[in-house]
C-alpha cells in the first residue's frame, strides 16, 4: 500500500495511507482533510488504477502541482514525487520514517547505500566492562551529579557532559514510545535546531538488536527534487548507542557526532556506558513528569465506576452498542442531559477498547481557563518549570474523554482536529509535532449542531467527533428502574457511613418514582447520601424524605398555585431547581417537570419567580451558544 507523507515543517511526518481512491481538500467529507485556506473544499483526487496511483485536480481554485508542474488530467505518481496543494507539501512513497517529538524530527531513511567497512559494534549492555579507569571515574562523578540535580536540570547536565568530555558537536536522543516499540519520540536535539538524519540499517541495529555502533559515515542532506530523492553522505564517524526504558522492553537511541576529531573505539565504549547510565534517569524523568502533571490537572480521586448499574433496556442497549463500537478507533460522541452518567459510559468504552491498558484521561473543558487550554491539552516546551506533557500526551495509547466539548476554544478545536486526523500535536513553544495515538470520546449536554450553525464550533471537527453518537436517556424515562438505582445508591452511601441499610419503604419508593429528577443520576446519588445520613435505623421511610421528594406524587398536577403551605413550599423549591438547572430556559425546565410552558409560567409568576434571574447562573469559560446547559464540575455528567 502506498502513502503520502507530509513534508512541510509544521506537519512533517504525517502519513496518509492510500487505498483505491482518496479525495483531498478542506471539506469535512474528504478522505484527507487539508488545513490550508488556499486549498479548495474538494481539491484533488488520487485513484488506484491497476498497480499504479494517479492524481487529478478537481477544478480547484489554485491548482495542484506534482514536481512543480500543474496537473489537470490524471497524472501517474511515482516514488519521491512532490505533491503541492496550496502550502501543503506531500511526498509520494518517500521511503522515509519520521520520528517527531519535543526535539526536531529525526528522519530515518530507507534504501540508503551503506558501506560495510570500518564498522565497530558491540552489545550495548557490555560496554561498561571495556572502560578505562578515567572513564569509569567520569561516569561515577556524572552519576553523583545527576542524583543531586532537580529533574529539569537532568538533560542540560547530560548534554553539557557530552560536549565537554566527548567533544560532541551534534547530539540526538530518541526515546521509546509509551507502549510500543514501533514508535520513538525525538526527545533531545543539540544544537536545538539540529535534525537527525540516519539510515535505516544502523537505526535498526541499535533500537531492535541493542548494538552500540561506531558508524563510518553520516547523512548530511536529504531533499526531494523533480521526482528524485537526494541523499548526501560524508566519511565522518558517528556513534549510536541503545537506551533502555525501564517500563518498556523497547530500546531508544543516543546519537553523537564530533566534527572536530575522528571518533574511536574508546568513544564507542564510553557512549554505550553513558546510555546505560542515563536510561534510568530518563525513565524517572518522563514518568515522574507525567504523574505529576496528571495529579495537578486530573486530580487524585478515584475514577467513577464504569459498571452498568441500570437494568433499563434503553441503557443496556446503549452500553451494548458502546462495547461493539469500542472495538474500532473512531471517535465516539455521548449526548444526554446533565447527570445522566456520561463519564461511566466513557469509562466503559475505554475498558472495552484496544486502548484499555493505556491511561483514561478525563478533561472537564468547562473548568479550563481559555487562555490556558492549549497548554493544558497539548503541553508546553521549555516552560519555567521544564517541559510539560499535555493531557493528550498523557493519554497517548489510551483514551481522552473531553467533557463539555462545546467549551473547546477555536484554536484548540483546530489542534484537536489535527490530532484526530493526523495523530499529531504541537506543544506550545515547539516548532515540531509530537505523535500521539489517542482514542477520543467527547460529550455535551448542549445542542452542538447549533454551535456549528452559529459559527462557534468547527463543522469539520463536529463531523469527525460525532461519527458515532450514543445517547443516554434521562432518569425520568427509566421510572421503574429507580427502585434498583435508589436501593443501590442508598446502600452504597450507608456502607460509606458505616451504618446498616434495611431497605426503602414502598410509600417512600413511590415518591422517588414520581419525582422527575431534573439532575438525573447525579441528583439521585446526592439525595441517596442525604437519606442515608438521616436514616440511622437503615430503613428509608416517607417521613425522612425531603419535602420536594415527599410531595412529588401530588406536585404539578394543575397550573394554579396550591393553597397548602407545605405543598406550595415544595412547588416553589421544585420550580427554582428546574429553572436553575436549565439557566432560565422555560421550555427546557417545563419539559423536565412535565408541565406545559404556559402552566410553568403561571406557577412561576404566582411564586414571584423570574426566569431572567437564572440565565446567568453558570460561569461560561468557553464560547456560549443557544441551548447551552452546564452543571458544576463536581457533579458527574
Wavefront OBJ file of the C-alpha trace (Angstrom):
o trace
v 0.000 0.000 0.000
v 1.355 3.416 -0.968
v 1.259 6.545 1.151
v 1.647 10.303 1.220
v 3.984 11.791 3.818
v 3.678 15.474 4.746
v 6.964 17.304 4.237
v 6.029 20.827 5.281
v 7.812 21.809 8.501
v 4.710 22.249 10.665
v 3.221 18.900 9.585
v 6.374 16.920 8.977
v 5.839 13.199 9.254
v 2.063 12.923 8.985
v 1.331 9.798 6.911
v -1.786 9.089 4.876
v -2.364 5.558 3.618
v -3.782 5.434 0.101
v -6.476 2.921 -0.795
v -8.356 2.672 -4.091
v -9.481 6.307 -4.086
v -8.913 9.392 -1.909
v -10.264 12.938 -2.217
v -8.073 15.721 -0.766
v -9.485 19.080 0.284
v -10.837 21.296 3.052
v -14.323 19.762 3.205
v -15.119 17.533 6.185
v -16.264 14.740 3.838
v -12.831 14.490 2.158
v -10.695 11.445 2.847
v -7.698 13.679 3.653
v -8.750 16.997 5.198
v -6.358 19.878 4.474
v -5.996 22.831 6.843
v -4.670 25.266 4.257
v -7.142 28.008 3.330
v -5.678 28.195 -0.176
v -6.918 24.644 -0.802
v -10.376 24.137 -2.266
v -13.111 22.197 -0.479
v -12.593 19.264 -2.885
v -9.188 19.975 -4.356
v -7.669 16.804 -5.861
v -8.286 13.087 -6.176
v -5.859 10.162 -6.107
v -7.053 6.910 -7.695
v -5.507 3.461 -7.971
v -5.635 2.021 -11.478
v -4.064 -1.399 -11.744
v -0.823 -1.320 -9.748
v -0.306 2.443 -10.013
v -1.695 5.608 -8.448
v -2.848 8.649 -10.451
v -3.634 12.176 -9.246
v -6.077 14.611 -10.865
v -7.072 18.168 -9.981
v -10.797 18.666 -9.241
v -11.105 22.130 -10.821
v -9.540 23.705 -7.728
v -9.036 27.448 -7.451
v -5.245 27.383 -7.040
v -4.330 24.170 -8.842
v -2.389 21.019 -7.945
v 1.346 20.659 -8.631
v 3.413 17.492 -8.999
v 7.140 18.281 -9.010
v 6.166 21.952 -9.547
v 4.238 21.103 -12.741
v 0.462 21.829 -12.770
v -1.735 18.782 -13.329
v -5.295 18.637 -14.651
v -5.989 15.202 -16.040
v -4.843 12.042 -14.305
v -1.085 12.073 -13.760
v 0.820 8.966 -12.704
v 2.602 9.177 -9.345
v 5.988 7.553 -8.797
v 8.099 7.254 -5.619
v 9.581 10.564 -4.408
v 7.117 12.718 -6.372
v 6.392 16.011 -4.605
v 2.678 16.959 -4.484
v 1.834 20.581 -3.635
v -1.677 21.772 -2.775
v -1.566 25.397 -1.696
v 1.104 25.471 1.019
v 0.741 21.741 1.751
v 3.622 19.536 0.585
v 3.394 15.739 0.373
v 5.938 13.189 -0.843
v 4.580 10.075 -2.521
v 6.217 6.876 -1.205
v 9.360 8.622 0.157
v 10.872 5.507 1.830
v 11.125 7.578 4.969
v 10.179 7.187 8.629
v 9.796 10.378 10.661
v 10.244 10.431 14.433
v 8.672 13.556 15.930
v 8.541 14.865 19.476
v 9.716 17.794 21.614
v 13.030 17.970 19.714
v 13.455 18.486 15.950
v 12.336 15.476 13.981
v 14.574 12.508 13.258
v 14.377 11.227 9.676
v 15.077 7.519 9.191
v 15.930 6.834 5.538
v 15.200 3.501 3.890
v 17.189 2.140 0.926
v 20.376 4.101 1.508
v 23.599 2.612 0.187
v 25.688 1.517 3.193
v 29.389 0.736 3.369
v 30.245 -2.440 5.273
v 33.816 -1.412 6.082
v 35.218 0.137 9.290
v 32.083 -0.620 11.328
v 32.667 -1.256 15.034
v 29.857 -2.812 17.074
v 29.327 -4.414 20.465
v 26.363 -5.273 22.663
v 25.358 -2.068 24.425
v 24.969 -3.869 27.733
v 28.642 -4.981 27.749
v 30.235 -1.579 27.166
v 30.932 -0.690 30.817
v 33.364 -3.632 31.158
v 35.626 -2.084 28.499
v 36.046 1.335 30.137
v 39.402 2.550 31.368
v 39.913 3.979 34.872
v 39.477 7.614 33.845
v 36.245 6.889 32.003
v 34.844 4.926 34.953
v 35.670 7.835 37.270
v 33.916 10.296 34.973
v 30.780 8.153 34.885
v 30.789 7.827 38.668
v 31.057 11.613 39.005
v 28.251 12.161 36.471
v 26.023 9.687 38.289
v 26.576 11.589 41.542
v 25.688 14.908 39.895
v 22.533 13.509 38.290
v 21.378 12.206 41.658
v 21.655 15.675 43.184
v 20.186 17.940 40.476
v 16.498 18.684 40.013
v 14.570 16.931 37.234
v 14.559 19.892 34.774
v 18.362 20.025 35.110
v 18.995 16.365 34.200
v 19.073 16.734 30.412
v 21.072 20.012 30.273
v 23.616 18.441 32.662
v 23.893 15.357 30.466
v 24.231 17.332 27.217
v 26.935 19.570 28.733
v 28.796 16.439 29.838
v 28.779 15.028 26.289
v 30.009 18.318 24.856
v 32.790 18.654 27.440
v 34.082 15.075 27.586
v 33.323 13.710 24.106
v 33.578 16.948 22.149
v 30.061 16.417 20.808
v 29.031 18.845 18.094
v 25.708 17.095 17.399
v 23.567 15.059 19.806
v 20.179 13.417 19.308
v 18.199 11.289 21.712
v 15.257 9.146 20.636
v 13.153 7.628 23.398
v 10.863 4.559 23.114
v 7.160 5.314 22.745
v 4.877 4.816 25.714
v 3.818 1.247 25.000
v 5.074 0.168 21.632
v 8.489 -0.441 20.195
v 7.234 0.614 16.754
v 7.286 4.289 17.726
v 10.004 6.577 19.037
v 9.938 10.145 20.319
v 12.589 12.679 19.328
v 13.358 13.860 22.855
v 16.617 15.853 22.750
v 18.495 17.602 19.955
v 21.742 19.567 20.168
v 22.126 22.137 18.711
v 18.441 22.884 19.275
v 17.677 23.160 15.555
v 19.613 20.006 14.644
v 17.617 17.387 12.724
v 18.885 13.827 12.872
v 19.345 12.101 9.508
v 20.148 8.420 9.839
v 19.851 5.430 7.537
v 17.589 2.513 8.405
v 20.324 -0.142 8.840
v 22.175 1.329 11.866
v 18.874 2.558 13.351
v 17.512 -0.993 13.225
v 20.677 -2.490 14.711
v 20.596 -0.123 17.698
v 16.864 0.027 18.503
v 15.977 -3.575 17.740
v 19.206 -5.549 18.282
v 20.681 -3.464 21.118
v 24.059 -2.894 19.436
v 26.307 0.094 20.102
v 27.825 1.206 16.791
v 30.724 3.279 15.522
v 29.363 4.044 12.044
v 31.815 5.294 9.405
v 29.522 7.706 7.531
v 26.933 10.343 8.413
v 23.991 11.582 6.338
v 24.260 15.350 5.857
v 21.423 16.195 3.497
v 18.031 14.961 2.314
v 15.725 16.594 -0.203
v 13.161 15.675 -2.826
v 13.531 17.410 -6.164
v 11.988 16.727 -9.544
v 10.700 13.304 -8.568
v 14.051 12.148 -7.150
v 15.372 11.766 -3.630
v 18.802 13.251 -2.965
v 20.852 11.936 -0.035
v 24.333 13.286 0.734
v 26.775 11.356 2.946
v 30.315 12.128 4.129
v 33.043 9.907 5.532
v 32.847 11.038 9.146
v 32.310 8.561 12.002
v 29.341 8.859 14.359
v 28.360 6.822 17.428
v 24.964 5.322 18.205
v 24.143 3.549 21.472
v 20.940 1.969 22.815
v 18.834 3.464 25.630
v 16.808 1.286 27.975
v 13.269 2.124 29.110
v 12.568 0.507 32.483
v 8.815 0.445 31.769
v 9.117 -0.875 28.236
v 11.283 -3.588 26.652
v 11.837 -1.489 23.504
v 15.063 0.462 23.042
v 15.801 4.102 22.326
v 18.816 5.605 20.596
v 21.573 8.037 21.637
v 23.390 9.588 18.673
v 26.611 11.660 18.712
v 28.805 13.382 16.137
v 32.157 15.163 16.628
v 33.136 17.273 13.623
v 36.465 18.288 15.232
v 38.097 14.850 15.515
v 37.561 11.263 14.437
v 35.656 9.185 16.965
v 37.308 5.941 18.065
v 36.613 2.627 19.789
v 37.139 4.126 23.258
v 34.479 6.735 22.497
v 32.119 3.945 21.457
v 32.548 2.160 24.807
v 32.127 5.403 26.701
v 28.896 6.454 24.947
v 27.423 2.963 25.247
v 28.092 3.015 29.002
v 26.616 6.516 29.167
v 23.453 5.163 27.529
v 23.118 2.628 30.326
v 23.775 5.310 32.959
v 21.287 7.912 31.667
v 18.452 5.460 30.853
v 17.106 5.119 34.430
v 17.174 8.890 34.862
v 15.241 9.308 31.623
v 12.639 6.763 32.723
v 12.178 8.547 36.033
v 12.165 11.981 34.411
v 9.481 11.137 31.876
v 7.231 9.001 34.088
v 7.556 11.374 37.064
v 6.682 14.359 34.906
v 3.626 12.565 33.553
v 2.445 11.517 37.037
v 2.837 14.987 38.491
v 1.051 16.700 35.630
v -1.684 14.100 35.778
v -2.036 14.751 39.515
v -2.294 18.511 39.041
v -4.763 18.551 36.191
v -6.915 15.442 36.553
v -6.961 15.035 40.321
v -6.055 12.201 42.646
v -9.553 10.988 43.425
v -10.809 7.559 42.359
v -12.262 7.283 38.896
v -16.022 6.789 38.657
v -17.169 3.247 38.118
v -17.915 2.056 34.599
v -20.300 -0.652 35.857
v -23.731 -0.845 34.230
v -25.926 -0.172 37.261
v -29.160 0.344 35.358
v -31.437 -2.522 34.358
v -33.365 -0.329 31.952
v -33.418 -1.797 28.397
v -32.579 1.609 26.844
v -29.428 1.934 28.917
v -28.443 -1.688 28.366
v -28.720 -1.204 24.605
v -26.541 1.921 24.766
v -23.822 0.122 26.741
v -24.010 -2.926 24.472
v -23.664 -0.706 21.397
v -20.743 1.075 23.083
v -18.982 -2.262 23.648
v -19.259 -3.043 19.956
v -18.193 0.416 18.775
v -15.231 0.460 21.182
v -13.503 -2.182 19.059
v -12.683 0.311 16.298
v -10.707 3.536 16.679
v -13.370 6.033 15.612
v -14.246 8.929 17.946
v -17.426 8.470 19.984
v -19.762 11.312 20.963
v -22.025 10.928 24.013
v -25.112 13.070 24.468
v -27.647 13.299 27.228
v -28.923 15.675 29.871
v -26.609 16.735 32.708
v -26.237 13.992 35.285
v -27.012 11.021 33.003
v -23.625 9.425 33.797
v -21.769 10.043 30.553
v -18.448 9.568 32.357
v -19.354 5.985 33.245
v -20.179 5.269 29.609
v -16.838 6.778 28.527
v -15.032 4.563 31.048
v -16.945 1.546 29.745
v -15.817 2.373 26.177
v -12.205 2.647 27.352
v -12.439 -0.677 29.214
v -13.775 -2.464 26.120
v -11.276 -0.957 23.674
v -7.822 -1.904 22.443
v -6.540 1.100 24.447
v -7.708 -0.302 27.798
v -4.126 -0.836 29.024
v -3.387 2.851 28.441
v -4.495 5.800 30.526
v -8.060 7.093 30.746
v -7.760 10.890 30.955
v -10.938 12.833 31.779
v -10.834 16.545 30.898
v -13.638 18.854 32.027
v -13.257 21.609 29.449
v -15.708 23.921 31.225
v -13.217 24.109 34.106
v -10.220 25.122 31.974
v -9.364 28.816 31.537
v -9.485 29.520 27.774
v -6.050 31.187 27.856
v -4.502 28.041 29.373
v -6.425 25.434 27.375
v -3.751 24.816 24.703
v -1.004 24.417 27.312
v -3.072 22.031 29.420
v -4.228 19.902 26.484
v -1.142 19.867 24.254
v 1.749 20.654 26.628
v 4.447 23.282 26.645
v 8.087 23.128 25.690
v 10.798 24.876 27.731
v 8.491 26.433 30.283
v 9.803 27.861 33.547
v 9.039 24.535 35.240
v 10.551 22.424 32.480
v 8.747 20.802 29.571
v 5.151 19.934 30.426
v 3.369 16.970 28.916
v -0.167 17.925 27.939
v -3.181 15.805 28.738
v -3.297 14.425 25.193
v 0.333 13.395 25.632
v -0.574 11.659 28.890
v -3.390 9.851 27.072
v -1.035 8.520 24.373
v -2.031 4.916 23.572
v -5.072 5.404 25.799
v -8.354 7.321 25.836
v -9.065 11.017 26.369
v -12.593 11.951 27.438
v -13.418 15.585 26.625
v -16.414 16.628 28.739
v -18.451 19.693 27.710
v -16.839 19.751 24.265
v -18.757 22.961 23.471
v -16.230 24.862 25.633
v -13.311 23.978 23.351
v -11.737 27.215 22.118
v -11.370 27.894 18.401
v -7.604 27.386 18.448
v -7.914 24.189 20.478
v -10.574 22.938 18.044
v -8.065 23.188 15.211
v -5.415 21.343 17.223
v -7.828 18.584 18.272
v -8.810 18.115 14.619
v -5.143 17.729 13.691
v -4.709 15.157 16.473
v -7.756 13.275 15.177
v -6.800 13.365 11.510
v -3.035 13.111 11.696
v -2.120 11.819 15.152
v -0.003 14.954 15.762
v 0.007 17.623 18.459
v 2.135 20.749 18.798
v 3.207 21.684 22.341
v 3.325 25.433 22.946
v 6.744 26.795 22.071
v 7.639 23.851 19.830
v 8.107 24.044 16.080
v 7.802 20.297 15.734
v 4.897 17.963 16.185
v 4.634 15.008 18.521
v 2.961 11.744 17.528
v 0.043 10.645 19.698
v -2.239 7.642 19.351
v -5.341 8.643 21.301
v -8.923 7.364 21.301
v -11.259 10.383 21.513
v -14.513 10.240 23.442
v -16.389 13.511 23.907
v -19.669 14.568 25.445
v -22.030 17.504 25.625
v -25.355 18.346 27.200
v -25.745 21.214 24.727
v -27.046 21.087 21.170
v -23.652 21.094 19.466
v -25.129 21.424 15.974
v -26.451 24.855 16.999
v -22.904 25.825 17.931
v -21.847 24.821 14.410
v -24.711 26.834 12.864
v -23.684 29.889 14.892
v -20.002 29.619 13.931
v -18.882 28.695 17.452
v -17.732 25.170 16.602
v -15.873 23.871 13.534
v -18.060 21.926 11.146
v -15.253 19.543 10.146
v -14.410 18.763 13.787
v -18.102 18.253 14.568
v -18.349 15.788 11.675
v -15.344 13.807 12.931
v -16.339 13.757 16.607
v -19.950 12.729 16.002
v -19.469 9.869 13.548
v -20.671 7.546 16.314
v -23.304 9.100 18.594
v -24.555 7.417 21.765
v -27.451 8.980 23.692
v -28.141 8.317 27.373
v -31.814 8.693 28.373
v -32.844 10.895 31.322
v -33.779 9.232 34.598
v -37.454 10.238 34.262
v -37.685 7.862 31.271
v -36.419 4.991 33.438
v -39.038 5.400 36.182
v -39.272 1.720 37.055
v -35.518 1.392 37.154
v -35.439 3.899 40.022
v -36.184 1.112 42.562
v -32.944 -0.657 41.690
v -30.877 2.527 41.377
v -32.130 4.179 44.555
v -31.607 0.989 46.555
v -28.044 0.602 45.289
v -27.091 4.246 45.855
v -28.554 4.398 49.393
v -26.927 1.049 50.234
v -23.551 2.297 48.987
v -23.897 5.591 50.889
v -24.828 3.697 54.068
v -21.749 1.464 53.775
v -19.552 4.518 53.359
v -21.038 5.964 56.562
v -20.676 2.673 58.429
v -24.384 2.350 59.160
v -26.811 -0.506 58.340
v -29.219 -0.465 55.422
v -32.512 -2.395 55.593
v -34.373 -1.033 52.601
v -36.700 1.648 51.232
v -40.357 1.676 52.309
v -42.875 1.205 49.463
v -44.527 4.592 50.036
v -41.142 6.318 50.041
v -40.203 4.468 46.848
v -43.435 5.658 45.230
v -42.393 9.250 45.934
v -38.971 8.618 44.416
v -40.596 7.189 41.292
v -42.941 10.187 40.981
v -40.173 12.778 41.249
v -38.900 13.711 37.731
v -35.213 14.054 38.741
v -34.082 17.081 36.699
v -30.492 16.402 37.842
v -30.797 12.727 36.762
v -28.405 10.149 38.254
v -26.178 12.797 39.835
v -29.134 14.169 41.771
v -30.256 10.665 42.769
v -26.784 9.881 44.172
v -26.776 13.158 46.075
v -30.237 12.557 47.559
v -29.267 8.959 48.441
v -26.373 10.243 50.553
v -28.758 12.595 52.404
v -31.268 9.795 53.017
v -28.568 7.503 54.384
v -27.453 10.267 56.750
v -30.955 10.863 58.122
v -31.857 7.184 58.450
v -29.796 5.852 61.319
v -32.097 2.826 61.572
v -31.249 1.829 57.994
v -34.905 1.968 56.921
v -35.892 4.725 54.473
v -39.480 5.808 55.200
v -41.719 8.615 53.961
v -41.155 10.846 56.981
v -37.422 11.318 56.360
v -37.796 12.285 52.708
v -37.063 15.950 51.886
v -40.256 17.877 51.245
v -39.793 18.095 47.463
v -39.494 14.288 47.286
v -42.237 13.559 49.815
v -44.848 15.551 47.944
v -43.725 14.608 44.447
v -46.806 12.465 43.628
v -49.123 15.445 44.174
v -46.979 18.236 42.779
v -47.572 19.940 39.411
v -50.962 18.399 38.690
v -52.519 21.787 37.916
v -51.425 25.171 36.697
v -52.595 27.214 39.689
v -50.601 27.648 42.900
v -51.772 25.251 45.674
v -53.149 26.711 48.921
v -51.461 24.154 51.185
v -48.306 25.843 52.570
v -46.260 22.652 52.647
v -47.162 21.784 49.079
v -46.518 25.368 47.997
v -43.074 25.182 49.609
v -42.292 22.027 47.640
v -43.591 23.510 44.384
v -41.577 26.701 44.747
v -38.408 24.701 45.536
v -39.005 22.485 42.543
v -39.612 25.357 40.112
v -36.464 27.159 41.227
v -34.381 23.987 40.964
v -35.587 23.249 37.424
v -35.067 26.859 36.387
v -31.562 26.884 37.862
v -30.573 23.609 36.189
v -31.652 24.962 32.799
v -30.383 28.538 33.227
v -33.787 30.190 32.849
v -34.803 28.219 29.762
v -38.580 27.977 30.332
v -39.217 25.354 27.656
v -36.468 23.031 28.914
v -37.465 23.457 32.581
v -41.172 22.913 31.894
v -40.450 19.804 29.824
v -38.416 18.295 32.672
v -41.290 18.885 35.111
v -43.944 17.534 32.777
v -45.698 20.922 32.538
v -46.773 22.969 29.573
v -44.774 26.211 29.201
v -47.998 28.145 29.934
v -48.601 26.309 33.250
v -44.935 26.685 34.133
v -45.060 30.460 33.567
v -48.331 30.765 35.526
v -46.891 28.934 38.520
v -43.625 30.890 38.352
v -45.499 34.197 38.376
v -47.560 33.012 41.339
v -44.358 32.487 43.337
v -42.651 35.647 42.043
v -40.015 33.624 40.140
v -38.413 35.442 37.194
v -36.609 33.202 34.627
v -34.240 36.074 33.831
v -32.760 35.745 37.325
v -31.359 32.304 36.424
v -29.944 32.895 32.961
v -26.527 33.995 34.192
v -26.060 31.437 36.951
v -23.447 29.253 35.250
v -19.949 30.597 34.647
v -19.181 30.218 30.949
v -15.499 29.504 30.370
v -15.764 28.773 26.678
v -17.981 30.106 23.914
v -21.626 30.214 24.866
v -24.344 29.452 22.382
v -28.023 28.713 22.185
v -29.317 25.812 24.197
v -26.171 25.507 26.317
v -26.578 23.833 29.678
v -23.985 23.082 32.280
v -23.657 21.734 35.799
v -20.860 22.475 38.260
v -17.796 20.356 37.535
v -18.125 18.398 40.763
v -21.405 16.890 39.539
v -20.809 13.888 37.308
v -22.285 14.294 33.853
l 1 2 3 4 5 6 7 8 9 10 11 12 13 14 15 16 17 18 19 20 21 22 23 24 25 26 27 28 29 30 31 32 33 34 35 36 37 38 39 40 41 42 43 44 45 46 47 48 49 50 51 52 53 54 55 56 57 58 59 60 61 62 63 64 65 66 67 68 69 70 71 72 73 74 75 76 77 78 79 80 81 82 83 84 85 86 87 88 89 90 91 92 93 94 95 96 97 98 99 100 101 102 103 104 105 106 107 108 109 110 111 112 113 114 115 116 117 118 119 120 121 122 123 124 125 126 127 128 129 130 131 132 133 134 135 136 137 138 139 140 141 142 143 144 145 146 147 148 149 150 151 152 153 154 155 156 157 158 159 160 161 162 163 164 165 166 167 168 169 170 171 172 173 174 175 176 177 178 179 180 181 182 183 184 185 186 187 188 189 190 191 192 193 194 195 196 197 198 199 200 201 202 203 204 205 206 207 208 209 210 211 212 213 214 215 216 217 218 219 220 221 222 223 224 225 226 227 228 229 230 231 232 233 234 235 236 237 238 239 240 241 242 243 244 245 246 247 248 249 250 251 252 253 254 255 256 257 258 259 260 261 262 263 264 265 266 267 268 269 270 271 272 273 274 275 276 277 278 279 280 281 282 283 284 285 286 287 288 289 290 291 292 293 294 295 296 297 298 299 300 301 302 303 304 305 306 307 308 309 310 311 312 313 314 315 316 317 318 319 320 321 322 323 324 325 326 327 328 329 330 331 332 333 334 335 336 337 338 339 340 341 342 343 344 345 346 347 348 349 350 351 352 353 354 355 356 357 358 359 360 361 362 363 364 365 366 367 368 369 370 371 372 373 374 375 376 377 378 379 380 381 382 383 384 385 386 387 388 389 390 391 392 393 394 395 396 397 398 399 400 401 402 403 404 405 406 407 408 409 410 411 412 413 414 415 416 417 418 419 420 421 422 423 424 425 426 427 428 429 430 431 432 433 434 435 436 437 438 439 440 441 442 443 444 445 446 447 448 449 450 451 452 453 454 455 456 457 458 459 460 461 462 463 464 465 466 467 468 469 470 471 472 473 474 475 476 477 478 479 480 481 482 483 484 485 486 487 488 489 490 491 492 493 494 495 496 497 498 499 500 501 502 503 504 505 506 507 508 509 510 511 512 513 514 515 516 517 518 519 520 521 522 523 524 525 526 527 528 529 530 531 532 533 534 535 536 537 538 539 540 541 542 543 544 545 546 547 548 549 550 551 552 553 554 555 556 557 558 559 560 561 562 563 564 565 566 567 568 569 570 571 572 573 574 575 576 577 578 579 580 581 582 583 584 585 586 587 588 589 590 591 592 593 594 595 596 597 598 599 600 601 602 603 604 605 606 607 608 609 610 611 612 613 614 615 616 617 618 619 620 621 622 623 624 625 626 627 628 629 630 631 632 633 634 635 636 637
